[in-house]
Amino acid sequence: MSKLLNQAQTILTVAKDTAKTSVTAGFGVYGTILDQASKSSDKATQFFESLVERGTQVEPKLKEQMSAIFTNNITLESIETKVQSITSRFTGVQGSKLNELESKIDLLTTMVSELKTAPKKITKVPATAEA
């Protein structure tokens, strides 16, 4: 019986040691996570500060460029010309051709809408009696 009791105490001791080791490992994981989070936070803070510094450097140039844009007289016509220029570069179609195509589409739209209207009633002309 004493032998059985010794075996039970050994098993209990091993179980306690294993549990203690597991809990200690868990604490180690927790500590590592805190360290990594702190490092990530430090990196994020440094990155943000570098962005602010870069923004401070770029801000005067950007303000100057924006001021130049707003002082120019930008008209709808100049915007349309620029859009047509860009469109012709990408598609190979010139602006005048697009305007011509738009006119044809408008004409076809008008013709189709006229076809959708109800047809006019045709009245019969009374036949004349010829005898």
C-alpha positions as CSV (number, residue, x, y, z in Angstrom):
1,M,0.0,0.0,0.0
2,S,2.9,2.3,0.7
3,K,4.2,1.7,-2.8
4,L,0.8,2.8,-4.2
5,L,0.8,5.9,-2.1
6,N,4.3,6.8,-3.2
7,Q,3.3,6.4,-6.9
8,A,0.3,8.7,-6.3
9,Q,2.5,11.3,-4.7
10,T,4.9,11.1,-7.6
11,I,2.1,11.6,-10.1
12,L,0.7,14.5,-8.1
13,T,4.2,16.1,-7.9
14,V,4.7,15.7,-11.7
15,A,1.2,17.1,-12.4
16,K,1.9,20.2,-10.2
17,D,5.3,20.8,-11.8
18,T,3.7,20.4,-15.3
19,A,0.9,22.8,-14.4
20,K,3.4,25.3,-12.9
21,T,5.6,25.1,-16.0
22,S,2.5,25.6,-18.3
23,V,1.4,28.7,-16.3
24,T,4.9,30.1,-16.4
25,A,5.0,29.6,-20.2
26,G,1.7,31.4,-20.4
27,F,3.2,34.3,-18.5
28,G,6.1,34.3,-20.9
29,V,3.7,34.5,-23.9
30,Y,1.9,37.4,-22.2
31,G,5.2,39.2,-21.6
32,T,6.4,38.7,-25.2
33,I,3.1,40.0,-26.5
34,L,3.4,43.1,-24.3
35,D,7.0,43.7,-25.5
36,Q,6.0,43.3,-29.2
37,A,3.0,45.6,-28.8
38,S,5.2,48.2,-27.2
39,K,7.7,47.9,-30.0
40,S,4.9,48.2,-32.6
41,S,3.5,51.2,-30.8
42,D,6.9,52.8,-30.8
43,K,7.3,52.1,-34.5
44,A,3.8,53.5,-35.2
45,T,4.6,56.6,-33.2
46,Q,7.9,57.1,-35.1
47,F,6.2,56.5,-38.4
48,F,3.5,59.1,-37.6
49,E,6.1,61.6,-36.5
50,S,8.0,61.1,-39.7
51,L,4.8,61.7,-41.7
52,V,4.2,64.9,-39.8
53,E,7.8,66.1,-40.5
54,R,7.5,65.2,-44.2
55,G,4.1,67.0,-44.4
56,T,5.7,70.1,-42.8
57,Q,8.3,70.0,-45.5
58,V,5.9,69.6,-48.4
59,E,3.1,72.0,-47.2
60,P,4.7,75.2,-48.5
61,K,5.2,73.7,-52.0
62,L,1.7,72.3,-52.1
63,K,0.2,75.7,-51.0
64,E,2.2,77.4,-53.8
65,Q,1.0,75.0,-56.4
66,M,-2.6,75.2,-55.2
67,S,-2.4,79.0,-55.2
68,A,-1.1,78.9,-58.8
69,I,-4.0,76.7,-59.9
70,F,-6.6,78.9,-58.3
71,T,-5.1,82.2,-59.7
72,N,-5.3,80.9,-63.2
73,N,-8.6,81.5,-64.9
74,I,-10.0,78.1,-65.2
75,T,-13.1,77.9,-67.5
76,L,-15.4,75.2,-68.5
77,E,-14.1,75.5,-72.0
78,S,-10.5,75.0,-70.9
79,I,-11.5,71.9,-68.8
80,E,-13.4,70.4,-71.8
81,T,-10.4,71.1,-74.1
82,K,-8.1,69.3,-71.6
83,V,-10.5,66.3,-71.2
84,Q,-10.8,66.0,-75.0
85,S,-7.0,66.1,-75.3
86,I,-6.6,63.3,-72.7
87,T,-9.4,61.3,-74.3
88,S,-7.8,61.6,-77.8
89,R,-4.5,60.4,-76.4
90,F,-6.0,57.3,-74.8
91,T,-8.6,56.4,-77.5
92,G,-7.0,57.9,-80.6
93,V,-10.3,59.7,-81.4
94,Q,-10.2,63.4,-81.9
95,G,-12.5,65.8,-80.0
96,S,-14.2,67.0,-83.2
97,K,-15.1,63.4,-84.1
98,L,-16.6,63.0,-80.6
99,N,-18.7,66.1,-81.1
100,E,-19.9,64.8,-84.5
101,L,-20.7,61.5,-82.9
102,E,-22.6,63.2,-80.1
103,S,-24.7,65.2,-82.7
104,K,-25.5,62.0,-84.6
105,I,-26.6,60.3,-81.3
106,D,-28.8,63.3,-80.4
107,L,-30.4,63.1,-83.9
108,L,-31.0,59.3,-83.5
109,T,-32.5,59.8,-80.1
110,T,-34.9,62.3,-81.4
111,M,-35.9,60.0,-84.3
112,V,-36.4,57.1,-81.9
113,S,-38.6,59.2,-79.6
114,E,-40.7,60.2,-82.6
115,L,-41.2,56.6,-83.5
116,K,-42.4,55.9,-79.9
117,T,-45.3,58.3,-80.2
118,A,-48.7,57.0,-81.1
119,P,-49.4,56.9,-84.9
120,K,-51.8,59.5,-86.3
121,K,-55.2,58.3,-87.0
122,I,-56.1,58.0,-90.7
123,T,-59.6,59.0,-91.6
124,K,-61.3,57.4,-94.5
125,V,-62.4,59.7,-97.3
126,P,-66.0,58.8,-98.2
127,A,-66.2,57.2,-101.6
128,T,-68.0,59.1,-104.2
129,A,-70.7,57.3,-106.1
130,E,-70.0,56.9,-109.7
131,A,-72.6,55.3,-111.7
